[in-house]
Amino acid sequence: MKTNEQILREIQAAKYKTNNVLHFIISLITAGLWIPVWFLVAQRNASKRASIINETSTFSKVFIILVAVAAVFIFIGIML
């Protein structure tokens, strides 16, 4: 059972979720120029969430997402 403090931390951490769909669409529109901004926002949000929830190794989750996005852009580039 979660304590009130744990629930409060989860609510506070929810404010720092990255809207990956929005960033992906902006990256498509800008032909990939938005990806560095996306990376910085995702890294900052992951860091803030980790400090609130006391998680470790959130960078690996962000890195996996960015590798997947890069693979999609490479695939799109090959198909064109």
Buried (B, 14 or more C-beta within 10 A) or exposed (E): EEEEEEEEBEEEBEEBEBEBEEBBEBBEEEEBEBBEEBBEBBBEBBBBBBEBBEEEEBEEEBBEBBEEBEEEBEEEEEEE
